[in-house]
Amino acid sequence: MIDDNFKVRRYITEFCEETEELIAEYDLSSFDLVKFQNELNEPNNENPMFDCYPIKKENVKFIENYISNNIEWDFKNKSYFVEAHAI
């Protein structure tokens, strides 16, 4: 999704644990900065979350409220991150 407030694209990346290669990107359908800050333990409420934030198993239920694609979560073989890039 495009965050018009900060002019960034917000999405989830999926990486192979073994090779560290990017496997997929999933656009977020919406983004609530305060809720994501709380869920992903961002201590600074002034931080617009432009860094990469790891997604853990306990975050999946929350994240699924903000994606339109079904992700086949596999935390044994893959890693996932919430990211933002300038547009």
Buried (B, 14 or more C-beta within 10 A) or exposed (E): BEBEEBEBBBBBBBBEEEEEEEBBEBBBEEBEBEEBBEBBEBEEEEEBBBEEBEBEEEBEEBBEEBBEEEBEBEEEEBBBBBBBEEE
